[in-house]
């Protein structure tokens, strides 16, 4: 019989982008004359515990002692944390609804703020394992339940030993206490989550470093909001491109390097290039790329780039040929292309603006503009009894660019057949 799977997920700096107690201090000590000094102490206690340099029990006791917080402060914290859920968790809300019985939040934080935040994601309150505050009659936090194993050093280990869950357990977190579950053999694999913070003392010991929840779902073959993690799409910055012009790509989760930071192997594995106007790239170089999907160029691509070769390879080019396009807009067009397949205002492909896909998988097929390709494409869909919710086709003299939104229930053989259609240049699934 197939074993049940459990997903043991940390809260602070994993499910959310921040450390909740640190944020609570920012709220409760807002008007304190020594607030910056106390903030720093609390942050230091947090980091030392997460890196395994201080016992968790000592760190927790010291932080709570410094908070000077009450129930009104907690209300403000909850509202704040709801805006700070990690982006990759937010976009995969469907996973949590589907696996409501399998997801456990195990945290050294506190139920008083965790349960209201994760409730939106259909995570059951009985599946939240965390500490609880103690209050005085005026609602001020005066301590916490010290009988809870999660308030102690090695608390997550003690809790899971008590629970004795039967099945395959996967742990996702950013701290040393999360790794301890793997060290003690209580979970099958530990995934160091680095979307918000990467701690070398933790990543060095992980079974897998996952820069996003999309990555976790992808490597475990679990359907997610996107079919391919953005962190696996390498973007290389060539030349003097101001950071503010490519910060958007970093915020979207793409892995971004400057050309001088990488070796040739990594360079030619790039999925996107962002090139300064003063830096060119020729046809011989273009031929060496195996995964290149898009180029953003801050000059006139018609004059400076091998557009014919790019088009033949299915590489979409966005540029600033008239000098009127805002530089940041080029990066945004690249994001729209990867996220939605949009190719409006490209230099070498037919213009096509697209809506966001809803409850479907979006397939991009780029092919030579020759008779019969689209007929074969749709024949394969019909053979597999695929329901098409939307289809968009644009062509120019060289290529055909077709976007097809289909239902998510299909045999994976379909994708192989579509990819193997004669005259296919590029094929990928967006969602």
N, C-alpha and C positions, 0 to 999 in steps of 0.2 A: 504494500500500500504506500502511496506517495506521502512523504512526510509533510506536515504542516510547516509553513514558513512564518517566522516572526521578524519584524523589522524594529530593532531597538534604536530609537532616535533621541539624540541629545537635544536640548532646547536652546540654551544660550550660545550664540555665535554659530549655531547650526540651523535649527528651525528658524531662529531669528538672526538678524544681522549683528545684534549687539549683545552685551552682557547685561541682563536685566537689573541686577543689583547696582551695577555702575550707573545705569540710567536712572534708577530710583534715587540714588544719591544726588544726581543732578537736579532732580525735582525737589527732594526734601530739604536739601541744603542750599537752595537757590539764594536765600537771603543771609546765609551764615557768613560772618566776616572772615572766617578761615576756610572758606569752601574749596578753594583751589588746592590747598594743602591736604585737605581731607579727601578730595577726589583722587588725588595722586596716590594716597595711601591705599584707598580701596582698590584702585586699578592694579597697584603692585601686588596686593594680596590675591587678587583674581589671577593675574598672570603667573605668579609663583605656583599656585595650586594647579593651574592648567598644564604647566610645564613639568610638574612633578617635583618641584623644588621646595614645596611646603605642604604639610599635610592638609587635606581638604577640610578636616574638622577645625583646625586652627584658623585657616583662611576664612571659613564661613563665620566662625564666632567673632573674629575681628571685624569683618565687614558689617555684620548686623549691628554690632555695638556702635559703629560709627554713623549709621544711617540717620537716626533721629527722624524716622518716618512714621506715618499714620495711615489710616484707611483712606483718607482723602487723597493722599499722595499716591496710594496704590491705584485708585481710579484713574488718575492722570497717567500713571505708568501703563496701565492696560490699553488706554486709548493710543498711547505712543507706540507700544509694541505691535499693535495691529497694523501700523504703517511700516513696520520694520521686519516683516516676515521675509525671509530670504527669497529672492526673485525666482529661483528655480523650484522652490517648494510651492510658491504661489501659482506658477503656471502649470503645476502638476497636481492641482487640487483633486482632479478626477481619480488619481491613484489612491488618495486617502479615503475617498468615499467608497471605492471598490474594495479596499482592504481594511475597512473599519475595524474588523475583528483581529487583524494581524499586526497593526501598528501600535507600538507602546512608546510613549514618551517617558524616558527615564532620565531624571535630571536632579542635580544638586540644588536647583532653584526651588521655587515655591509654588504650590498649587494655586494660591490666591491670585496669581497673575498668569500662570500657564494655562489653566483650564479655560478661562474666558477667551484667550487668544487662539487656542487650537480648536475650540468648539466649531468655528466657522468651517473647518476642514473635516468635519464629521468624525473627529477623533473622540472617542468616548471618554468621559471623565473617569470612569473606572479603569481606563487604560493609561491614565497619567499617574506616574509614580514620582513623587517629589516631596520636598519638605513642607511643613506648615508653620506659619507664624503663630506666636502667642501675643495677645493684645491686653492692654490694661482696660479699665472701664471707660476710658475716654477714647479708645480706638488707637492708641499709640502702640507701635511694635516694641515689645519689651524682651523678645527672645523667640525661641522656636522649640519645637518638640524634639528634645535630644534623645528620645527613645527610638526615633525613626532611624533605620540603618543608613539612610541617605545623608544624614547629618554627620556621619563618621568617616574616617579615612577608610578607603576601600568600600565605601557604601554601596556602590553599584554592584560590586561583586557579591557582597553579603545579601543584597536584595534578590539577585537572580538565583543564588544558591537556595534561598528560601522558596522561591517561586517554582523551581524545578520544572521549567517549561520543557515539553517534549516536542522535538522537531528541529528544523534547521533555523538557527538564529543568526541574523546579520546585524552588526552594530555600525552606526553612523554617528560620528561626532568629531569634535575638534580638539579634545583634551586628553590628558594622560589617564584620567579616570575611565574614559571610554575604551582606551587601549587595554586597560587592566582586564576587561572582560575577555579579551582574546588571549591575553597572557595566561589567564587562569583556565583557559579551555572551555569557557561557558558559551562562547559564540563561534560560529563556523568561520566567519571572516570579519575583519575590522576595516572599515572604510574611513580614512581620514578626510574629513570634509573641509575644503580650503576655499570655498567661495567667499568667505568673510575674513578669515585669518588662517595663516599657515604656520604651525609651530613645528620647527625642525625636530624637536625631541619626540614629536608624535608621528609626523609623516615618515620619519626614518624607520618606524616600527610597523607601519600599517601594511595590511595585505594589498591594499590599493589606495592610491590618492585620488579622490574624486573632487574636482573643482566645481562640480555642480550636482544637483540631484538628477539632472538629465543624464549625466555620465553614469551614475549609479544604476539607473533604470536600464540604460543602454547595455552595459556590460553584463547585466543580469537578465537580459532579454525580456524585460517587462515593458509593455506599451506605455509610452509617455506622451507629453504634449508635443514634443518634436522628435523626429525620427533619428536625428544625428546630433550629438552634443556640440554646441557652438565652440566649447573650449578645444575641441579637436580640429577646428578650422584655424589654421595658422595665418595670421596677417603680418606681412613684412612691410615696414616703413622704409622707403628708399629715398634718401636725400633729406633735406631740411624741411620737414613737415612739422609745423607747430603742434605741440601736444594737444591743445584744445581741439584741433581738427580731427584727431583720431581717438580722443577720449571716449567718444560715443561708442566706438567699436569695443573698447575695453569694458565699458559699462554693460554692453550687450552680452558679454561673456566670451568674446573671441580671445584667443591667445595672440598677443601682439608683441612683436619684437622689432627692433631696428636692425637693418641689414648687417651692420657692423657687429652685432651681438651674436650672430649665428654663423654656423659653418655652411658650406655649400649644400650638404645633404638636407639640412633643415630648410634652407632658402628655397630649394627646388621642390619641397613638399608643401609650399604655401598654397592656401586656397584663395587668398586675396593679396593684392599688392596695392599700396597707397604710395604714389610716386610724386615727388616734388617736381615743379615745372623745370627746374634746372637739371634734372636727372632723367636720362632717356633709357630706353630698353629696346633691343633690336630683335629681329626675327629669330636669330640663332639662339638667343637666350630663351625666348618664348617656347621654342621647341623642347627645351629641357624640363619644363614643368609638367608634372603628371596629374596634379590635382587642381590646377588654377582655374577658378570660376569667374573672378571679377577683378578688374583693375580700376582704381580711382586715380585720375591724373589731373594735376593742378595747372596744366597748360592746355595747348591745342593738340589733341590726340591725332587729328587728321594730318598734321604736319610732322609730329614727332614720334608716333608709335606705329608699329606694323599692323594696322587695323585689319588688313585682309587675312593675315596669318592668325590674328586673334579670333576673328569670326570663324575661320575654318576649324579652329580648335574649340569653338563654343565658349569662348571667353568674352564676357560682356564688359565693355569699357564705358566708364562715366568720366567726363572731363569738364573743363571750364574754358571751352574754345572761344567764347565771346567775351570772356573776362567779366561777365555780369553775375555769374553764379557764385553764391556765397560758398566759401571753401568748406564750411561744415556740412553744406547740403550734399556734397559729393560723398562723404562718409555715410550720410543718412540714406542716400540712394543705394549704396552697397548693402546696408542693413536691410532695406526694403526688398532688395533682390534676394538675399539669403532667406529672409523671413517669409516673404510672400511670393517671390518669383517676379516681382515688378521690374520692368525694364524701361520705364518711361524716361525720356531724356538721355538714353544711352547713345553713344557715338556710332555704334556699328550694328545694333539690332533694331528691329521694328519696335515702335513705341507701344507699350502695353501697361496700363495701370490696372491693379487688381485689388479686390477687397480681401480682407483677412478671411482665412478659411475657418469654417465652423463645423465641428463634429464630422470631419472627413479627413482623408489623407490626400494631400496635393502632390501630384506627380508632374515633374518638369521633363519634357522630352525635346531636345534640340537635335535637329537632323538636317541633312542637305535638302535644299528645296527642289525635290524631284518628284515626279508623278508616282503615286502608289504608296508612298510612305504612310500618309494619314489613313488610307484605306486599310492597310495592314494593321496599323495601331488600333483602330476601332474594331477590326475583326477579332483581334486577340481579346479585347475587353468583352466583346459579345460572347466569344467562346467560353469565357470564364463567368458568364452571367453577372457582369459587374454593373451596378447601378451608378450611372454618372449623374452627379448632382450639379456639376457645372463644367463647361469646357471652353477654353479661349485659345484662338489660333491667330498668329500674325506671321507674315513672311516678308522677306525681302529677296533680292536676286540670288542670295547665296544660301540662306538658311530658313528653316521653318521652326517656329517656337510655339509649342503647344503646352498649355497648362490644363490638367484634368483633375477635378476633385471627385473622388470616389468614396464609397462607403468603406469602413475600416475592416469589414469582414471579407477577406479574400485569401486565396492560396498564394503562398510566397513564390510559387512557380510563375505566377503572372508577371512579377517584376523581372525575373530572368528573361522571359520571352520578350517583354517590351524592350529591355536593354539590348537584346540581340537582334532587333530589327535591322535589316540592311540599311546603311546610310545614317545610322545613329551616330551623333557626335558626342553628346553628353546626355546622361540620364540620372536623375536623383529624385528622392522623395523628401518633401519638406516636413510633413507631419505624419 
